[in-house]
Amino acid sequence: MTRFYAAASAATALVLIGVAAFFAFPGRGGDKYAQCRTTQIAGGTSAIGGPFTLVSETGETVTDKDVITKPSLVYFGYTFCPDVCPLDNARNAEAVIQLEERGYDITPIFISIDAGRDTPEVMAEFTDYMHPRMIGLTGSPEQIKAASQAYKTYYKVGEVEDDFYLIDHSTFTYLVFPEEGFIEFFRRDATPEQMADQVACFVDAM
């Protein structure tokens, strides 16, 4: 029995060492960003994101590779949104400013889901107000739908009355790296400080 307990104790110790090593070196589990994550994605990060073709705020047709040339925070919304979109984009801009102060270069990107009203000129005015480096993207209904579907976002146009309408939509912000694609998402309750800390963690682990 003594030999049995000794063997069992040794086995338990090995398991505990293995668990400790997993948390001490999370990248060895196959995800080099494991220590930075606060969310889980069904199907893994490859299930979200992908190529898109849209129109920039300067009127040029661009692809994801043209605009995501550095770590980026991507948000889907619309400029006529009465409250949520301005607040979320302002939060994202503040996170980018805090990261700039720490020496990190992050691109804020705003993708419109309102093809009818968000012209390149409207997008430029909105993004310039939010942050001088924020990139505004719009496009045809088909282009916007394809980009939204790639990032698994939701939007639905409400009742139209006298050319006025609201759009119900999801409110996630996506961290996207060039070459690697989607990395993480942030909910509305994330503060600029929390976003900056987490983005810095991901960038440091690149």
TORMARLO-135415 format. One record per atom (N, C-alpha, C): residue in one letter; z, y, x. Coordinates in steps of 0.2 Angstrom, whole numbers, padded with zeros to 4 digits, always signed. Atoms other than C-alpha are relative to their C-alpha. Example, Ala and Ser with C-alpha at 12.3 -4.5 7.8 and 13.67 -1.06 7.14 Angstrom:
a+0000-0006+0004
a+0039-0022+0062
a+0000+0006+0004
s-0001-0006-0004
s+0036-0005+0068
s+0003+0005-0004
***
This chain:
m+0000-0006+0004
m+0000+0000+0000
m+0000+0006+0004
t+0000-0006-0004
t+0004+0012+0014
t-0007+0001+0003
r+0007-0001-0002
r-0013+0009+0021
r-0005+0003-0005
f+0004-0002+0006
f-0021+0012+0004
f+0001+0008-0001
y-0001-0007+0001
y-0012+0029+0002
y-0002+0004+0006
a+0002-0004-0006
a-0016+0034+0020
a-0008+0001-0001
a+0008+0000+0001
a-0035+0030+0016
a-0001+0005-0006
a+0002-0005+0006
a-0034+0040-0001
a+0002+0007+0002
s-0002-0007-0002
s-0025+0055+0007
s-0006+0002+0005
a+0006-0002-0005
a-0039+0055+0021
a-0006+0002-0004
a+0005-0001+0005
a-0052+0054+0007
a+0000+0007-0003
t-0002-0006+0004
t-0044+0068-0003
t-0001+0006+0005
a+0001-0006-0005
a-0043+0079+0013
a-0007+0001+0002
l+0007-0001-0002
l-0061+0076+0017
l-0004+0004-0006
v+0003-0004+0006
v-0066+0082-0001
v+0002+0007+0000
l-0002-0007+0000
l-0055+0097+0000
l-0004+0004+0006
i+0003-0004-0006
i-0063+0102+0017
i-0007+0001-0002
g+0007-0001+0002
g-0080+0099+0009
g-0001+0006-0005
v+0000-0006+0005
v-0076+0111-0006
v+0001+0006+0004
a-0001-0006-0004
a-0069+0124+0006
a-0006+0002+0004
a+0006-0002-0004
a-0084+0123+0017
a-0006+0003-0005
f+0005-0002+0004
f-0095+0125+0002
f+0001+0008-0002
f-0001-0007+0001
f-0087+0141-0003
f+0001+0005+0006
a+0000-0004-0006
a-0085+0147+0014
a-0007+0002+0003
f+0007-0001-0002
f-0103+0145+0018
f-0005-0001-0006
p+0004+0001+0006
p-0112+0147+0001
p-0007-0001+0001
g+0007+0001-0001
g-0129+0148+0008
g-0002-0007+0001
r+0002+0007-0001
r-0128+0130+0013
r-0001-0004-0006
g+0002+0004+0006
g-0129+0125-0005
g-0007+0001-0002
g+0007-0001+0002
g-0147+0131-0005
g-0002+0007-0003
d+0000-0006+0002
d-0144+0148-0011
d+0003+0005+0005
k-0003-0004-0005
k-0142+0161+0002
k+0003+0006-0003
y-0003-0006+0004
y-0137+0174-0011
y+0006-0002-0004
a-0005+0003+0005
a-0123+0163-0019
a+0006+0004+0000
q-0006-0004+0000
q-0109+0174-0013
q-0001+0007-0003
c+0001-0006+0003
c-0117+0189-0021
c+0000-0001-0008
r+0001+0000+0007
r-0120+0182-0038
r+0006+0000-0005
t-0004+0000+0005
t-0111+0185-0054
t-0002-0003-0007
t+0003+0003+0006
t-0123+0177-0066
t-0003-0006+0001
q+0004+0006-0001
q-0132+0161-0069
q-0006+0000-0004
i+0006+0000+0003
i-0150+0159-0074
i-0002-0007-0002
a+0003+0007+0002
a-0156+0144-0085
a-0007-0001+0003
g+0007+0001-0003
g-0170+0137-0075
g-0001+0003+0007
g+0001-0004-0007
g-0166+0147-0059
g-0003+0006+0000
t+0003-0007-0001
t-0172+0164-0053
t-0007+0000-0001
s+0008+0000+0001
s-0190+0158-0053
s-0002+0000-0007
a+0001+0000+0007
a-0189+0157-0072
a-0002+0007-0002
i+0000-0007+0003
i-0189+0176-0073
i-0005+0004+0006
g+0004-0004-0004
g-0202+0189-0066
g-0007-0003+0002
g+0007+0002-0002
g-0220+0187-0059
g-0004+0006+0000
p+0005-0005-0001
p-0236+0197-0057
p-0001+0004-0006
f+0002-0004+0006
f-0240+0211-0068
f-0005+0006+0002
t+0005-0006-0001
t-0254+0225-0070
t+0002+0005-0005
l-0002-0006+0005
l-0249+0242-0077
l-0003+0006+0003
v+0003-0006-0001
v-0253+0260-0076
v+0006+0004+0003
s-0005-0004-0003
s-0243+0271-0064
s+0001+0007-0004
e-0001-0007+0003
e-0236+0289-0069
e-0005+0005+0003
t+0005-0004-0002
t-0250+0296-0059
t-0007-0002-0003
g+0006+0002+0003
g-0263+0287-0069
g-0004-0006+0003
e+0004+0005-0004
e-0268+0273-0057
e+0002-0007-0003
t-0002+0007+0001
t-0269+0255-0061
t+0003-0004+0006
v-0004+0003-0005
v-0256+0246-0051
v+0002-0007-0001
t-0003+0007+0001
t-0249+0228-0048
t+0007+0000+0002
d-0007+0001-0002
d-0232+0222-0045
d+0001+0001+0008
k+0000-0001-0008
k-0236+0221-0026
k-0001+0007+0002
d+0001-0007-0002
d-0241+0239-0026
d+0006+0004-0001
v-0006-0004+0002
v-0225+0245-0033
v+0007-0003+0003
i-0006+0004-0003
i-0212+0232-0027
i-0001-0001+0007
t+0001+0001-0007
t-0213+0235-0009
t+0006+0000+0004
k-0007+0000-0002
k-0194+0236-0006
k+0004-0002-0005
p-0005+0002+0005
p-0179+0230-0015
p+0000+0005-0006
s+0001-0004+0006
s-0181+0237-0033
s+0005-0002-0006
l-0003+0000+0007
l-0171+0240-0049
l-0005+0001-0005
v+0005+0000+0005
v-0182+0236-0063
v+0003+0001-0007
y-0002-0001+0007
y-0179+0242-0081
y-0005+0001-0005
f+0005+0000+0005
f-0189+0240-0097
f+0003+0004-0006
g-0002-0004+0005
g-0187+0254-0110
g-0005+0005-0003
y+0005-0005+0002
y-0195+0269-0118
y+0003+0007+0000
t-0002-0007-0001
t-0194+0288-0115
t+0003+0003-0007
f-0003-0003+0006
f-0191+0292-0134
f+0006-0003-0002
c-0006+0003+0001
c-0176+0281-0134
c+0006+0005+0000
p-0005-0006+0001
p-0162+0292-0141
p+0006+0000+0005
d-0007+0000-0004
d-0147+0286-0130
d+0000-0006+0005
v-0001+0005-0004
v-0148+0269-0122
v-0004+0000+0007
c+0005+0000-0006
c-0163+0271-0110
c+0002+0006+0004
p-0002-0005-0005
p-0158+0288-0103
p+0007-0002+0003
l-0006+0001-0003
l-0140+0282-0100
l-0001-0006+0005
d+0001+0005-0005
d-0146+0266-0092
d-0004+0002+0006
n+0004-0002-0006
n-0159+0274-0081
n+0004+0005+0004
a-0005-0005-0004
a-0146+0288-0076
a+0005-0005+0004
r-0005+0004-0004
r-0134+0274-0071
r-0004-0004+0006
n+0004+0003-0006
n-0148+0265-0061
n-0001+0005+0005
a+0001-0005-0005
a-0152+0281-0053
a+0006+0002+0005
e-0006-0001-0004
e-0134+0284-0048
e+0002-0005+0005
a-0001+0005-0004
a-0133+0267-0041
a-0004+0000+0006
v+0005+0000-0006
v-0148+0270-0030
v+0002+0006+0005
i-0003-0006-0004
i-0140+0287-0024
i+0006-0003+0004
q-0006+0003-0004
q-0124+0278-0019
q-0003-0005+0005
l+0002+0004-0005
l-0134+0265-0010
l-0004+0004+0006
e+0003-0005-0005
e-0144+0279-0001
e+0005+0002+0005
e-0005-0003-0004
e-0128+0286+0005
e+0003-0005+0005
r-0002+0005-0005
r-0124+0269+0013
r-0005-0002+0004
g+0006+0002-0004
g-0141+0268+0021
g-0005-0005-0003
y+0005+0005+0003
y-0150+0256+0009
y-0005+0004-0004
d+0006-0003+0004
d-0167+0260+0002
d-0002-0004-0006
i+0001+0004+0006
i-0169+0254-0016
i-0005+0004-0004
t+0004-0004+0005
t-0183+0259-0028
t+0002-0001-0007
p-0001+0001+0007
p-0179+0262-0046
p-0007+0000-0004
i+0006+0001+0004
i-0193+0257-0058
i+0002+0000-0007
f-0001+0000+0007
f-0194+0261-0076
f-0007-0002-0003
i+0006+0002+0003
i-0207+0251-0086
i+0000+0001-0008
s-0001-0001+0007
s-0211+0257-0103
s-0003-0006-0005
i+0002+0005+0005
i-0212+0246-0119
i-0004+0004-0006
d+0003-0004+0005
d-0220+0260-0129
d-0007+0003+0002
a+0007-0002-0003
a-0239+0261-0125
a-0003+0006-0004
g+0003-0006+0004
g-0242+0273-0140
g+0002+0007+0002
r-0002-0006-0001
r-0232+0287-0134
r+0002+0002+0008
d-0002-0001-0007
d-0227+0284-0116
d-0006+0001+0005
t+0005-0001-0004
t-0242+0291-0107
t+0002+0001+0007
p-0002-0001-0007
p-0242+0293-0088
p+0003+0007+0001
e-0003-0007+0000
e-0238+0312-0090
e+0007+0000-0002
v-0007+0000+0003
v-0223+0308-0101
v+0005-0004+0005
m-0004+0005-0005
m-0217+0294-0089
m+0002+0004+0006
a-0002-0004-0006
a-0218+0306-0074
a+0005+0005-0001
e-0005-0005+0002
e-0208+0320-0083
e+0007-0004+0000
f-0006+0004+0001
f-0195+0307-0087
f+0003-0002+0006
t-0003+0003-0007
t-0193+0298-0070
t+0001+0006+0005
d-0001-0006-0005
d-0194+0315-0060
d+0007+0003-0002
y-0006-0002+0002
y-0179+0320-0070
y+0006-0004+0002
m-0006+0005-0001
m-0169+0304-0067
m+0001-0001+0008
h-0001+0001-0008
h-0173+0302-0048
h-0007+0001+0003
p+0006-0002-0003
p-0186+0309-0037
p-0005-0006+0002
r+0004+0006-0002
r-0191+0291-0031
r-0001-0005-0006
m+0001+0005+0005
m-0191+0283-0048
m-0007-0001-0002
i+0007+0001+0001
i-0208+0275-0052
i+0000-0002-0008
g+0001+0002+0007
g-0213+0275-0070
g-0007-0003-0001
l+0005+0004+0002
l-0225+0262-0077
l-0001-0001-0007
t+0001+0001+0007
t-0234+0261-0093
t-0007-0004+0000
g+0006+0004+0000
g-0250+0253-0099
g-0003-0001-0007
s+0002+0002+0007
s-0260+0245-0114
s+0005-0004-0003
p-0005+0005+0004
p-0250+0235-0127
p-0001-0007+0003
e+0000+0006-0003
e-0257+0220-0119
e+0003-0001+0007
q-0003+0000-0007
q-0252+0224-0101
q+0008+0001-0001
i-0007+0000+0001
i-0235+0229-0107
i+0003-0006-0002
k-0003+0007+0003
k-0232+0213-0117
k+0000-0005+0006
a+0001+0005-0005
a-0238+0203-0102
a+0006+0001+0005
a-0006-0001-0005
a-0225+0211-0090
a+0007-0001-0003
s-0007+0001+0003
s-0211+0210-0103
s+0001-0008-0001
q+0000+0008+0001
q-0215+0191-0106
q+0002-0003+0007
a-0002+0003-0007
a-0214+0188-0087
a+0007+0001+0002
y-0007-0001-0002
y-0197+0196-0086
y+0005-0002-0006
k-0004+0002+0005
k-0191+0188-0102
k+0004+0005-0004
t-0003-0005+0003
t-0187+0204-0110
t-0002+0000-0008
y+0001-0001+0007
y-0187+0208-0129
y-0001+0007-0002
y+0001-0006+0003
y-0194+0222-0139
y-0003+0000-0007
k+0003+0000+0007
k-0199+0226-0157
k+0000+0007-0003
v+0000-0006+0003
v-0205+0241-0165
v+0002+0000-0007
g-0003+0000+0007
g-0196+0247-0180
g-0004+0003-0005
e+0004-0003+0005
e-0202+0255-0196
e-0003+0007+0002
v+0003-0006-0002
v-0214+0269-0193
v-0001+0005-0006
e+0000-0005+0005
e-0212+0285-0203
e-0002+0007+0003
d+0002-0007-0003
d-0222+0301-0199
d-0001+0000+0007
d+0001+0001-0007
d-0227+0294-0182
d+0007+0000+0004
f-0007+0001-0003
f-0208+0292-0178
f+0002-0007-0001
y-0003+0007+0000
y-0201+0275-0174
y+0004-0001+0006
l-0004+0002-0005
l-0188+0267-0164
l-0002-0007+0002
i+0002+0007-0003
i-0190+0251-0153
i+0007-0003+0002
d-0006+0004-0002
d-0176+0238-0152
d-0002-0004+0006
h+0002+0003-0006
h-0176+0231-0135
h+0006-0003+0004
s-0005+0003-0004
s-0166+0221-0122
s+0002+0006+0005
t-0002-0006-0004
t-0157+0232-0109
t+0003-0003+0007
f-0002+0003-0007
f-0155+0221-0093
f-0004+0005+0005
t+0003-0003-0006
t-0159+0229-0076
t-0001-0006+0005
y+0001+0006-0004
y-0167+0217-0064
y-0001+0002+0008
l+0001-0001-0007
l-0165+0217-0045
l-0006-0005+0002
v+0006+0003-0003
v-0182+0212-0037
v-0001+0001+0007
f+0001-0001-0007
f-0186+0209-0019
f-0008-0002+0001
p+0007+0002-0002
p-0204+0209-0012
p-0001-0006+0003
e+0001+0007-0002
e-0211+0192-0009
e+0005-0005-0003
e-0005+0005+0003
e-0195+0184-0016
e+0000+0000-0008
g+0000-0001+0008
g-0197+0191-0034
g+0007+0001-0002
f-0006-0001+0003
f-0182+0191-0046
f+0006-0003+0004
i-0006+0002-0004
i-0165+0190-0038
i+0006+0000-0005
e-0006+0000+0004
e-0152+0195-0051
e-0001+0005-0005
f+0000-0005+0005
f-0149+0205-0067
f+0007+0003-0001
f-0006-0004+0001
f-0136+0218-0072
f+0000+0002-0008
r-0001-0002+0007
r-0129+0221-0090
r+0001+0007+0000
r-0001-0007+0002
r-0126+0238-0098
r+0007+0002+0003
d-0006-0002-0002
d-0108+0237-0094
d+0002+0001+0008
a-0001-0001-0007
a-0110+0237-0075
a+0000+0007+0002
t-0001-0007-0002
t-0105+0253-0067
t-0005+0001+0006
p+0004-0001-0007
p-0115+0262-0053
p+0003-0003+0006
e-0004+0003-0006
e-0102+0257-0041
e-0001-0008+0001
q+0001+0007+0000
q-0103+0239-0046
q-0007-0002+0002
m+0006+0002-0002
m-0121+0238-0045
m-0002+0002+0007
a+0002-0002-0007
a-0122+0247-0028
a+0003-0005+0004
d-0003+0005-0004
d-0109+0235-0021
d-0004-0007+0000
q+0004+0006+0000
q-0119+0220-0027
q-0006+0000+0003
v+0007-0001-0003
v-0136+0226-0022
v+0001+0000+0007
a-0001+0000-0007
a-0129+0229-0005
a+0001-0007+0003
c-0001+0006-0002
c-0123+0212-0004
c-0006-0004+0000
f+0007+0004+0000
f-0140+0204-0009
f-0004+0003+0006
v+0004-0003-0005
v-0149+0216+0003
v+0003-0003+0007
d-0003+0002-0007
d-0137+0211+0018
d-0002-0007+0001
a+0001+0007-0001
a-0140+0193+0014
a-0008-0002+0000
m+0007+0002+0000
m-0159+0194+0014
m-0002-0003+0007
***
